[in-house]
Amino acid sequence: YILSYKPRNKLPVEEYLKMQGRFAHMFKPGNEWMIEEVQKEVDRNWEELLKLCEL
């Protein structure tokens, strides 16, 4: 694997999800855990990709 772009700073997934109307249910009271789970998964996938690229 070759990583062609590495962002300077990682943005939280919350910024992306807010722009997408289909994820509005995640921002209702009591559903904060959904955003946390998505963030954990994204972080896990990013770390795995970095390991595959040996960066």
C-alpha positions as CSV (number, residue, x, y, z in Angstrom):
1,Y,0.0,0.0,0.0
2,I,1.1,3.5,-0.8
3,L,-0.5,6.5,0.9
4,S,-0.7,9.3,-1.6
5,Y,-2.1,11.9,0.8
6,K,-1.8,12.3,4.6
7,P,-3.9,15.2,6.1
8,R,-2.1,17.6,8.4
9,N,-4.8,17.4,11.0
10,K,-7.6,14.9,11.4
11,L,-11.1,16.4,11.5
12,P,-13.8,14.7,13.6
13,V,-16.4,12.7,11.7
14,E,-19.0,14.9,13.4
15,E,-18.2,17.7,10.9
16,Y,-18.9,15.4,7.9
17,L,-22.0,13.9,9.5
18,K,-23.6,17.3,10.2
19,M,-23.4,18.3,6.5
20,Q,-25.3,15.1,5.6
21,G,-29.0,15.3,6.3
22,R,-29.3,11.5,6.3
23,F,-27.4,11.4,9.6
24,A,-29.6,13.9,11.5
25,H,-30.9,11.2,13.7
26,M,-27.4,10.8,15.2
27,F,-27.6,14.3,16.6
28,K,-30.8,13.8,18.6
29,P,-30.4,13.6,22.4
30,G,-29.5,10.1,23.5
31,N,-27.8,9.1,20.3
32,E,-24.3,10.6,21.0
33,W,-23.0,7.0,21.2
34,M,-23.6,6.6,17.5
35,I,-21.2,9.4,16.6
36,E,-18.6,8.0,19.1
37,E,-18.8,4.6,17.5
38,V,-18.4,5.9,14.0
39,Q,-15.4,8.0,15.2
40,K,-13.8,4.9,16.8
41,E,-14.3,2.9,13.6
42,V,-12.8,5.6,11.4
43,D,-9.8,6.0,13.8
44,R,-9.3,2.2,13.8
45,N,-9.4,2.0,10.0
46,W,-7.0,4.9,9.7
47,E,-4.5,3.3,12.0
48,E,-4.8,0.0,10.1
49,L,-4.1,1.8,6.8
50,L,-1.1,3.6,8.2
51,K,0.3,0.2,9.4
52,L,-0.3,-1.3,5.9
53,C,1.6,1.6,4.4
54,E,4.3,1.4,7.0
55,L,4.4,5.1,7.8
